[in-house]
Amino acid sequence: MKIIIDATFNPHGGSLIHLQEFIVNLKKLVSPNKLYIFTKKDNMELIGVDVLADCAVKVVVLPSINRFFWILWVQLILPFKAMFLGCDVLFSPGNISPIIKTANIKAQWVATIGPFDEKVYLGLTFKERMILHLNKAFMLFSMKSSNIVIHESRYSLDLFLDKYKLNKNYQYLIECGRSDFFYNCLDKEVVENESVSEIQPNDLLCVSHFYPYKNLETLIYGYNAFMEKNANKNVKLVICGLPTFDNYYQKIVLLAKQSKYKENIIFTGGVNRADLRYAYSRCKFMIFPSLAESSGYTLIEAMSCGTAIITTKLTAIPYTCGDAALYFDALDGDDLRKKILTLNNDSSLLNNLRNRAVERKNYIFNYSQAAALFYKYIISRKSKR
């Protein structure tokens, strides 16, 4: 069986790990020389030479130029490349696949519900909103022509079945994202980021890139209000993430600078996986105030490390965390303050949530299981032809 994987999108964070793990685990199920990886030069180093080893790697130029040429590649050139190569499966793990179906099986992974949730549009410029609307259109039309569409959560699956009326026979659920790399670990020797190395057991953690829908202003407000009531004034709030949207990042930095506790609000910037594992394991608990998630890789990583979590009960988040989190009203900073105080002062509840986190992560597939299930769906779809 010949499988083409389109790796020309811009993978980062959870989507990069997802791509790497799927390539590695599919190589165990399919002869590597039957895996054709189309990628761009910039992604070669990101994905890793060891991950791509033994695969038939094709470097393409167009997607590196700009978004227009990436769309041109995906929608016009890729489907005919697949047909020319006689591939059995064209797999698009980056949300958008060709609308034209030329392979026997066109598989598409839905890694985000962002363009389909109005909260994600908050704070964006007109141009940024138009790009999201364009993504939404391409996602939806390409999903309609795919005969395998993988969803990461029951929320995503139900959304596209109920609201967008996709063919239920082509929709599949694989709740995955658990990496064996993440576990409770306090080996300080692996920590490279100085701010992460200084996290203390009473400190609070947030892991999030700076998108407006991540709702970090509510986090800052809730933390400030908590500190006013908390006897220990040395509790830090450590925020790990890249300043993806610069205007929003500057807004959050300004809120932190205006805080009475500004010296305690720490921005680490981008953090490698080993440092993240240490941060999850070391902090008292994590706060994840996001307004919209298709699954939440960060939540799965934290639960794998046995981290207690305070988060919102929106979109797929409760599907991911179940009873392994304490939930707050997403836009209510005072409710967040109450939940932080509750968890900070109740060691029994804290330990209970830590134990639930470890139990909950076992219900989420690791990537070996996810790839095996994906392969099973391919075989099943092939047998129906």
C-alpha positions, 0 to 999 in steps of 0.5 A: 500500500502506497501512502502519501503524507502532505507535510507542507503545512506549518507544524508547531507545538502539538501538531508537530509532535502529532506529525512526527509520531504518526510518521514514526508509527506508520513506518512500523505498519507500512514499508517505509519506502511506501511512505511518500512524505511531501514537505518543504525545506523549512520543515525538514529540520523541524520534522527531523532526519531520524523521523524521515529516515527510509521514507520517500521524501519529496521536497517541494518549493511552492508552499514555502513562498506564501500561503497563496502558493501553499493553497495552489500546491494543496488544491491543484498540484498535490492531487495530480501528484498523488494520481501520477504516483498511483498512491492508495492513500493521500493523508493530510494531517494539517486540517486541509486536504485537496477538494479534488479526490484523486486517490482511492482513499483521501484521509484528513485529520481535523486538528483544530475547530478554531475557524468554526468557533466565533471566540477564536475570531476575538481580537483579530485584524480584518486580514486575520479573520479573512484568513480564518474564514478561508481556512474554514471554507477549505477545511469544510469542502475538503472534508466533504470530499474525504472518505476518512475524516479523523476527529480528535474529540467527540466534541469535534465529531458531533460539531461536524455531524450536527451542524455541518451535516458531514457524511457520518460513514466517513467520520472517525474518532481517535482521541489521542495525543498522549506521548510516553515522553511526558510523565512526572519527572523532577530531574532538574538537570534536563532544564535549559530555560532559567525561568523554568528551572526556578519554578517552586512547588507553590508556583502556578503554571500556564502553558499557552501560545499567545492567541487572543482566544487563549484568554490570558487577560482573564488569567492575569486578572484571576491571578492578581485577585488571588494574590490579594487574598493569599497570605503567601506573596511569593507565589509566581505565575509562570507562563510558557509560550511563544508570542505568536500574535505580537499585538496580543502578546504586548497587551498581556505583557502590559497587563502584567507590568501594571500588576501589583505582583508584576515581579511574580509574573514570569514569561518564559518564551518558547520551552522545549519538551523536557523543560515543559515536562519539568514545569508540569511536574514541579508546579502546584497546579496548571491554569488553562483559560482557553475559550476554544480547543479541538482537544488540547495537547497541553492538557494531555501533557499535563495530565500525563505528568500528574498535574492538577488543572484548572480550566474552562468548560468550553468546546472539547476541553471537558471531553479531554479532561473529564473529571480530572480538572476544576472548571471555572466560568471562562470570562469571569476572573472572580470565579477563576480567583475563587477556584485558584484559592480553593485548589491552593488551600485544599490539599485533599482536592489537589491530590485528588485531581492529581490522581484523577489526571493520571487515571484520565490520561490512560483513556487517551490513546498514545500515538502507537495506538492512534496510528494502528487505529488509523491504519485499521480504518484505511484497511477497512475503507479499502475493503469496502471499495 
